[in-house]
Structure formats: C-alpha cells, structure tokens
Amino acid sequence: MSAPARPGPPSPRDLAELVRLPAVLTVPGDTLAGAAAAGWSGGRRAWLLPVASTFLYWAGMALNDYADRELDAKERPERPIPSGRVSPGTALGLAAGLTGAGVAAAGLGAGRAGLRVAVPLAATVWAYDLVAKNTPLGPAAMAATRGLDVLLGAAHRPRAAALPALAVAVHTAGVTTLSRGEVHGGSPATGRAALAGTIASALLAAIPARRPDRTRAAVLPSLAAGALAGYYAATVGGAQAAAAATPDAATVRAATGTGVRGLIPLQAALLARSGAVGPACALVAAAPVARAASKAVSPT
C-alpha cells in the first residue's frame, strides 16, 4: 500500500520529480522540427506550440505516476506518490490542469489547425497512461504521442512534417520498449530492436530534404544533418548495444536515460535537414544541460 500523503503542499523538487523536469528539454525540439519541415508557416503565435507541447508532456508524466502508484509502491517506493510527498489527487489534478493548458496554448498558437492536432495528442497521452501502457500496444501509443507532437509544430502543413514525425516516433517506440526492463532487466532481443529503431531514425534524419533546386546552399544543411544523425546513432545506439549485450536492469536503465536525452541530437538533425542549421546548433547546446540535470532528477 502507498504511504499516506505528507501534510501540506508538495515542494518544487517533489513536483520536478513528478513531471521528470530534466526530460522536458527533449520536448520543444519536436515542434521545432515539425515547424522547420513545414517552412515555419505557423505565424507570430507559433512560439506557443512548444509551450503547448511542454504542458502536455508534463501532464503525461504526472498522469503516469498517478496510474502507476500501486506498482511504484512495490518497485519504486522512492517516487513522489508512493513516498507520500505528492498525493494521488494532486497528481491527477495537475495532469488535468496541464492538459487543459496545453490544448489551450495550441489553440492560441495555431487556431483550429492546432486544436486538430493537440486534441488527439492529449487523448493519446491519457489513453497511453491509463489504458495502453502495460499492454503490447504501449510502445506504439507512446510513439504516436511523440509523432503527433512533431506534427503539432507543423499544424498548418502536417504532411510536410511526415518524415520528422516518423523518425521521432520510431525512436520513441524503441526507447519505450527497452524501458520496460528498467526494474527487472530486459532481453538481448529488446536491446537489438531498440538499436534497429535508432539506426532507422538516424537514416531518416540524414535523408536530404527535397528542394526546388540543387544550389550549394543545400550542402551545409545536408552535412550538418548527417553529422548530427551520426552523433545521435553513436551515442544512443552505443548504449542500446550495451543493453543488448548485458540486459540487466542497471544497463537497461542507463540506456533508457541515454535514449530519452538522445531525442535532442535527433531533433537537431531533423532541424538541420530542413535548413535550420542555426536552431539545430542551439538545440544541441541543450544536451549537456539535460545530462547534468538528469543527475539531480531522474528523467525516467
């Protein structure tokens, strides 16, 4: 049974643990990659789309711990809810409030086009945490949330962001499948499957974007995308290869954390592929921050 809730409101650190605060650095890159693929067609209020994405991500993390509170009491009693630092009602209320804020921000940022993506995205987040997570459909549902997150950034031209959305979704499916072995260990097959997904995502990110002409201006984005995709494949793939070779809980947990943070170089590669080399470089600068922050608060 869960420990009784601690009197008084949760502390900022308790809430940071609940929503996996360091992992939020991996979120804005989704909508940025989508926006870049769509030619930055969102208009002046498009900056609200990464905000919407962040709110929905935090909602999913709070809802995750609410849904897992009984299992966490046995396997991860140090987490905010089973330890009594955050009550289940607080976590559920926070998830609902953040979901509403995320959908509202998407509507303000992209109007009806934003809502057409944000509402299914929010529904998928809740369906994953409350229904699909512990079923065979879990990895696919989680992958759908991140793919939709990319499309949110391209709300006015979602088809233009199909390839970036696919790359992020494939990566997410692999990391989610691997993460199921964080407590009791995984299997070599699971590690190899995650590695295959990483290689596929890297190849997708390295495919040169179609341009109306073949000017020399397209060379730098292609080179940058290839370099960033290679870096992503080496770091994330290396950790997953280690998990395939030694699938104990500690190695799988480390590979999962690397995979979560590895979204940043993948998103950067997708940005560079679309010609946004400057934003790609700025995004990569967030990777060391995410790595340092994850030492204080676990991203998984």
C-alpha positions as CSV (number, residue, x, y, z in Angstrom):
1,M,0.0,0.0,0.0
2,S,1.1,3.6,-0.6
3,A,2.3,5.7,2.2
4,P,-0.1,8.4,3.5
5,A,0.3,11.8,1.9
6,R,2.6,14.2,3.6
7,P,0.7,17.2,5.1
8,G,0.9,20.4,3.2
9,P,1.6,21.1,-0.5
10,P,4.4,19.3,-2.4
11,S,7.7,21.1,-2.7
12,P,9.1,22.4,-6.0
13,R,11.5,19.4,-6.0
14,D,8.7,17.0,-5.5
15,L,6.8,18.4,-8.5
16,A,10.1,18.4,-10.5
17,E,10.4,14.7,-9.8
18,L,6.8,14.0,-10.6
19,V,7.0,15.6,-14.1
20,R,10.6,14.5,-14.8
21,L,11.8,18.1,-15.2
22,P,15.1,17.4,-16.9
23,A,13.4,15.4,-19.7
24,V,11.4,18.4,-20.7
25,L,14.4,19.7,-22.5
26,T,13.8,16.9,-25.1
27,V,10.3,18.3,-25.8
28,P,10.4,21.6,-27.7
29,G,12.6,20.1,-30.4
30,D,9.6,18.1,-31.5
31,T,7.5,21.1,-32.5
32,L,10.6,23.0,-33.8
33,A,11.5,20.1,-36.1
34,G,7.9,20.0,-37.4
35,A,7.8,23.8,-37.9
36,A,11.1,23.7,-39.8
37,A,9.9,21.0,-42.1
38,A,6.7,23.0,-42.8
39,G,8.7,26.1,-43.7
40,W,8.0,27.9,-40.4
41,S,4.4,28.6,-41.6
42,G,2.9,29.0,-38.2
43,G,2.9,32.8,-37.9
44,R,3.6,35.0,-35.0
45,R,1.9,32.9,-32.4
46,A,3.7,29.7,-33.3
47,W,6.0,30.1,-30.3
48,L,3.1,28.9,-28.2
49,L,3.3,25.5,-29.8
50,P,6.4,24.4,-28.0
51,V,4.8,25.7,-24.8
52,A,1.7,23.5,-25.5
53,S,4.0,20.6,-26.2
54,T,5.7,21.1,-22.8
55,F,2.4,21.3,-20.9
56,L,1.1,18.1,-22.5
57,Y,4.4,16.3,-21.7
58,W,4.3,17.4,-18.1
59,A,0.7,16.2,-17.9
60,G,1.7,12.8,-19.2
61,M,4.4,12.4,-16.6
62,A,2.1,13.4,-13.7
63,L,-0.6,11.0,-15.1
64,N,2.0,8.3,-15.5
65,D,2.8,8.3,-11.8
66,Y,-0.8,8.5,-10.9
67,A,-1.6,5.4,-12.9
68,D,1.4,3.5,-11.6
69,R,1.1,4.5,-8.0
70,E,0.3,1.0,-6.7
71,L,3.1,-0.7,-8.8
72,D,5.6,2.0,-7.8
73,A,4.8,1.4,-4.2
74,K,6.4,-2.1,-4.7
75,E,9.1,-1.4,-7.3
76,R,9.9,2.3,-6.9
77,P,8.8,3.4,-3.4
78,E,11.1,6.5,-3.6
79,R,8.9,8.2,-6.3
80,P,6.8,11.2,-5.2
81,I,3.4,9.4,-4.8
82,P,4.3,6.2,-3.0
83,S,6.7,8.1,-0.8
84,G,3.8,10.3,0.3
85,R,5.4,13.5,-0.9
86,V,2.6,14.0,-3.5
87,S,-0.9,12.8,-3.1
88,P,-2.6,10.9,-6.0
89,G,-5.3,13.5,-6.2
90,T,-2.7,16.3,-6.6
91,A,-1.0,14.3,-9.4
92,L,-4.3,13.7,-11.2
93,G,-5.4,17.3,-10.8
94,L,-2.1,18.6,-12.1
95,A,-2.3,16.3,-15.1
96,A,-5.8,17.5,-15.9
97,G,-4.8,21.2,-15.5
98,L,-1.7,20.8,-17.6
99,T,-3.7,19.0,-20.3
100,G,-6.2,21.9,-20.5
101,A,-3.4,24.4,-20.6
102,G,-1.6,22.5,-23.3
103,V,-4.7,22.3,-25.6
104,A,-5.5,26.0,-24.9
105,A,-1.9,27.0,-25.8
106,A,-2.1,25.0,-29.1
107,G,-5.4,26.7,-30.0
108,L,-4.0,30.1,-29.3
109,G,-0.8,29.3,-31.2
110,A,-2.3,27.8,-34.3
111,G,-6.1,28.2,-34.1
112,R,-8.3,25.3,-35.3
113,A,-5.3,23.7,-37.0
114,G,-3.5,23.5,-33.7
115,L,-6.6,22.0,-32.0
116,R,-6.9,19.4,-34.7
117,V,-3.5,18.0,-33.6
118,A,-3.5,18.9,-29.9
119,V,-6.8,17.3,-29.0
120,P,-5.8,13.8,-30.5
121,L,-2.4,14.3,-28.9
122,A,-3.9,14.9,-25.5
123,A,-6.3,12.0,-25.9
124,T,-3.4,9.7,-26.8
125,V,-1.4,10.7,-23.8
126,W,-4.3,9.9,-21.5
127,A,-5.0,6.6,-23.3
128,Y,-1.4,5.6,-23.1
129,D,-1.1,6.2,-19.3
130,L,-4.5,4.9,-18.3
131,V,-5.1,2.0,-20.8
132,A,-2.3,1.1,-23.2
133,K,0.9,1.4,-21.3
134,N,1.2,-2.1,-19.9
135,T,-0.2,-3.8,-23.0
136,P,1.5,-4.8,-26.2
137,L,0.2,-1.5,-27.7
138,G,2.1,0.6,-25.2
139,P,5.2,1.4,-27.3
140,A,3.1,2.2,-30.3
141,A,0.8,4.5,-28.3
142,M,3.8,6.3,-26.8
143,A,5.4,6.6,-30.3
144,A,2.1,8.1,-31.5
145,T,2.3,10.8,-28.9
146,R,5.7,12.0,-30.0
147,G,4.9,11.7,-33.6
148,L,1.8,13.9,-33.1
149,D,4.0,16.3,-31.1
150,V,6.1,16.8,-34.2
151,L,3.0,17.4,-36.3
152,L,1.8,20.0,-33.8
153,G,4.7,22.2,-34.8
154,A,3.5,21.8,-38.5
155,A,-0.1,22.2,-37.7
156,H,-0.9,24.2,-40.8
157,R,1.1,21.9,-43.0
158,P,1.2,18.5,-41.2
159,R,2.1,16.4,-44.3
160,A,5.3,18.4,-44.7
161,A,6.5,17.0,-41.3
162,A,5.6,13.3,-42.0
163,L,9.3,12.2,-42.2
164,P,10.4,14.0,-39.0
165,A,7.3,12.7,-37.2
166,L,8.2,9.1,-38.3
167,A,11.8,9.4,-37.2
168,V,10.8,10.6,-33.7
169,A,8.1,8.0,-33.4
170,V,10.4,5.1,-34.4
171,H,13.0,6.3,-31.9
172,T,10.3,6.6,-29.2
173,A,8.9,3.1,-29.8
174,G,12.4,1.6,-29.4
175,V,13.2,3.5,-26.2
176,T,9.8,2.7,-24.7
177,T,10.1,-1.0,-25.4
178,L,13.6,-1.0,-23.9
179,S,12.4,0.9,-20.8
180,R,10.2,-2.0,-19.7
181,G,13.3,-3.7,-18.4
182,E,14.4,-0.8,-16.2
183,V,13.4,-2.6,-13.0
184,H,13.8,-6.3,-13.6
185,G,16.1,-6.3,-16.7
186,G,15.4,-6.8,-20.3
187,S,16.4,-9.2,-23.0
188,P,19.0,-9.1,-25.8
189,A,16.2,-9.1,-28.4
190,T,14.7,-6.0,-26.9
191,G,18.0,-4.2,-26.9
192,R,18.6,-5.2,-30.5
193,A,15.1,-4.0,-31.5
194,A,15.8,-0.6,-29.9
195,L,19.1,-0.4,-31.7
196,A,17.5,-1.1,-35.0
197,G,15.0,1.7,-34.4
198,T,17.8,4.1,-33.6
199,I,19.6,3.2,-36.9
200,A,16.4,3.7,-38.8
201,S,15.7,7.1,-37.2
202,A,19.3,8.2,-37.9
203,L,18.9,7.2,-41.6
204,L,15.6,9.1,-41.9
205,A,17.2,12.2,-40.4
206,A,20.1,12.0,-42.8
207,I,18.0,11.8,-45.9
208,P,18.4,15.1,-47.8
209,A,15.3,17.2,-47.9
210,R,13.7,17.9,-51.2
211,R,14.5,21.4,-52.6
212,P,13.3,23.1,-55.7
213,D,16.9,23.5,-56.8
214,R,20.3,21.9,-56.1
215,T,22.2,25.0,-55.0
216,R,25.3,25.0,-52.9
217,A,23.2,26.4,-50.1
218,A,21.7,22.9,-49.6
219,V,25.2,21.4,-48.9
220,L,25.6,22.7,-45.4
221,P,22.2,21.5,-44.1
222,S,22.8,18.1,-45.5
223,L,26.3,17.8,-44.0
224,A,25.0,19.1,-40.6
225,A,22.1,16.7,-40.7
226,G,24.4,13.8,-41.5
227,A,26.9,14.7,-38.7
228,L,24.2,15.1,-36.1
229,A,22.4,11.9,-37.2
230,G,25.7,10.1,-36.9
231,Y,26.3,11.5,-33.4
232,Y,22.8,10.5,-32.4
233,A,23.3,7.0,-33.7
234,A,26.6,6.6,-32.0
235,T,25.5,7.8,-28.5
236,V,22.1,6.2,-28.3
237,G,23.0,3.2,-30.4
238,G,26.1,2.5,-28.3
239,A,24.1,2.5,-25.1
240,Q,21.4,0.2,-26.6
241,A,24.1,-2.2,-27.9
242,A,25.4,-2.4,-24.4
243,A,21.9,-3.2,-23.2
244,A,21.6,-5.9,-25.8
245,A,24.8,-7.5,-24.7
246,T,24.2,-7.1,-21.0
247,P,20.4,-6.6,-20.4
248,D,20.5,-6.3,-16.6
249,A,18.3,-3.6,-15.0
250,A,21.1,-1.1,-14.5
251,T,22.4,-1.2,-18.1
252,V,18.9,-1.0,-19.5
253,R,18.1,1.9,-17.2
254,A,21.2,3.7,-18.4
255,A,20.4,3.0,-22.0
256,T,16.8,4.3,-21.5
257,G,18.1,7.5,-20.0
258,T,20.5,7.9,-22.9
259,G,17.7,7.3,-25.3
260,V,15.5,9.9,-23.7
261,R,18.2,12.6,-23.9
262,G,19.1,11.3,-27.4
263,L,16.0,12.9,-28.8
264,I,17.8,16.2,-28.7
265,P,20.5,15.3,-31.3
266,L,17.9,13.5,-33.4
267,Q,15.7,16.6,-33.4
268,A,18.7,18.8,-34.2
269,A,19.5,16.6,-37.2
270,L,15.9,16.9,-38.4
271,L,16.1,20.7,-38.0
272,A,19.4,20.8,-39.9
273,R,17.9,18.6,-42.6
274,S,15.2,21.3,-43.1
275,G,17.8,24.0,-43.5
276,A,17.6,25.3,-39.9
277,V,21.2,24.8,-39.0
278,G,21.4,27.6,-36.5
279,P,18.4,26.4,-34.4
280,A,19.9,22.9,-34.7
281,C,23.1,24.0,-33.1
282,A,21.3,25.9,-30.4
283,L,19.2,22.8,-29.6
284,V,22.3,20.6,-29.4
285,A,23.6,23.0,-26.7
286,A,20.7,21.8,-24.5
287,A,22.1,18.2,-24.5
288,P,24.8,18.8,-21.8
289,V,22.3,20.7,-19.7
290,A,19.8,17.8,-19.9
291,R,22.6,15.3,-19.0
292,A,23.7,17.4,-16.0
293,A,20.1,17.9,-14.8
294,S,19.3,14.2,-15.0
295,K,21.9,13.6,-12.3
296,A,19.8,15.6,-9.9
297,V,16.3,14.4,-11.1
298,S,15.8,11.2,-13.0
299,P,14.4,11.7,-16.5
300,T,12.8,8.2,-16.4
